[in-house]
Amino acid sequence: MKNLIFVFVFAFAFSAFSQSKILPNNIQIKTAVLAAPEMYRDGATVLGYNSEGKLITLREGTNGMVCLADDPNKEGISVACYGAELEPFMARGRELAAEGKSNEEKEVIRKNEIDGGTLKMPAEPSMLYILAGEEKDYSSETGELLNSKIRYVIYKPYMTGESTGLPTKPQAPGMPWLMDAGTHRSHIMVTPAN
């Protein structure tokens, strides 16, 4: 009986801790859009977390940009923004993760769905912006993140080194390169040179 009470108290405390980390909607929105170019911030759709920790739409957008708030259950601060054409691919990844699928399983499932025509990828290149930083540099009261780094990713299925002229391995800091060349999730990576 003592063990059962301990498990219940631990689960309640963990749930309360997770919920206390959920920031107000306005702060989640302010932080999430930091990843987007300024011209897209005001009109972006923002996905974030409700008091139960469920991912919901915090703000409907008007410009085809989708921004994802920081996951309060993960270490550090990481927000992302991308073109709405990538949302089916991103949403499917989140669904599969919620089902407990590994990264490898998610990739196989999404590849099969893309190849089968049930999961749509953008026909044109689609941009993803990822902004990351450390919690010590983040203000949960203002939504500001200092000393952040941004990574740029351009998705277009089945790009190759030959078709793009890009190297398929990192060459030098700040130089674009093609990751997952020739696959359904091929993308051009550009990381900051520091």
Solvent accessible surface area in square Angstrom, and as a share of the most:
residue,aa,sasa,rsa
1,M,173,0.77
2,K,173,0.73
3,N,121,0.62
4,L,118,0.59
5,I,93,0.47
6,F,138,0.58
7,V,90,0.52
8,F,141,0.59
9,V,84,0.49
10,F,125,0.52
11,A,54,0.42
12,F,138,0.58
13,A,53,0.41
14,F,121,0.51
15,S,47,0.30
16,A,49,0.38
17,F,119,0.49
18,S,20,0.13
19,Q,84,0.37
20,S,85,0.55
21,K,70,0.30
22,I,29,0.15
23,L,49,0.24
24,P,79,0.50
25,N,78,0.40
26,N,102,0.52
27,I,15,0.08
28,Q,10,0.05
29,I,28,0.14
30,K,94,0.40
31,T,3,0.02
32,A,0,0.00
33,V,15,0.09
34,L,46,0.23
35,A,1,0.01
36,A,2,0.02
37,P,43,0.27
38,E,138,0.62
39,M,156,0.70
40,Y,69,0.26
41,R,68,0.25
42,D,135,0.70
43,G,14,0.13
44,A,0,0.00
45,T,27,0.16
46,V,0,0.00
47,L,18,0.09
48,G,0,0.00
49,Y,27,0.10
50,N,36,0.18
51,S,70,0.45
52,E,125,0.56
53,G,27,0.26
54,K,132,0.56
55,L,50,0.25
56,I,58,0.29
57,T,62,0.36
58,L,27,0.14
59,R,72,0.26
60,E,137,0.61
61,G,27,0.26
62,T,127,0.74
63,N,56,0.29
64,G,46,0.44
65,M,13,0.06
66,V,11,0.07
67,C,0,0.00
68,L,39,0.19
69,A,4,0.03
70,D,31,0.16
71,D,37,0.19
72,P,16,0.10
73,N,91,0.47
74,K,137,0.58
75,E,168,0.75
76,G,16,0.15
77,I,11,0.06
78,S,56,0.36
79,V,2,0.01
80,A,16,0.13
81,C,0,0.00
82,Y,3,0.01
83,G,13,0.12
84,A,43,0.33
85,E,108,0.48
86,L,0,0.00
87,E,41,0.19
88,P,59,0.37
89,F,4,0.02
90,M,34,0.15
91,A,27,0.21
92,R,55,0.20
93,G,7,0.07
94,R,68,0.25
95,E,90,0.40
96,L,1,0.01
97,A,52,0.40
98,A,93,0.72
99,E,109,0.49
100,G,64,0.61
101,K,72,0.31
102,S,47,0.30
103,N,104,0.53
104,E,126,0.57
105,E,82,0.37
106,K,30,0.13
107,E,35,0.16
108,V,89,0.51
109,I,46,0.23
110,R,19,0.07
111,K,81,0.34
112,N,92,0.47
113,E,37,0.17
114,I,23,0.12
115,D,81,0.42
116,G,59,0.57
117,G,65,0.62
118,T,115,0.67
119,L,14,0.07
120,K,150,0.64
121,M,18,0.08
122,P,10,0.07
123,A,81,0.63
124,E,123,0.55
125,P,76,0.48
126,S,6,0.04
127,M,51,0.23
128,L,11,0.06
129,Y,28,0.10
130,I,27,0.14
131,L,16,0.08
132,A,41,0.32
133,G,17,0.17
134,E,99,0.44
135,E,96,0.43
136,K,158,0.67
137,D,24,0.13
138,Y,37,0.14
139,S,40,0.26
140,S,52,0.34
141,E,152,0.68
142,T,58,0.34
143,G,1,0.01
144,E,89,0.40
145,L,19,0.09
146,L,118,0.59
147,N,121,0.62
148,S,41,0.27
149,K,113,0.48
150,I,42,0.21
151,R,86,0.31
152,Y,77,0.29
153,V,4,0.02
154,I,49,0.25
155,Y,14,0.05
156,K,67,0.29
157,P,25,0.16
158,Y,99,0.38
159,M,18,0.08
160,T,45,0.26
161,G,13,0.13
162,E,160,0.72
163,S,87,0.56
164,T,50,0.29
165,G,67,0.64
166,L,38,0.19
167,P,32,0.20
168,T,67,0.39
169,K,141,0.60
170,P,89,0.56
171,Q,107,0.47
172,A,53,0.41
173,P,110,0.69
174,G,29,0.28
175,M,80,0.36
176,P,50,0.31
177,W,39,0.14
178,L,0,0.00
179,M,69,0.31
180,D,52,0.27
181,A,38,0.29
182,G,35,0.34
183,T,49,0.29
184,H,9,0.04
185,R,58,0.21
186,S,0,0.00
187,H,6,0.03
188,I,26,0.13
189,M,21,0.09
190,V,37,0.21
191,T,51,0.30
192,P,51,0.32
193,A,63,0.49
194,N,155,0.80
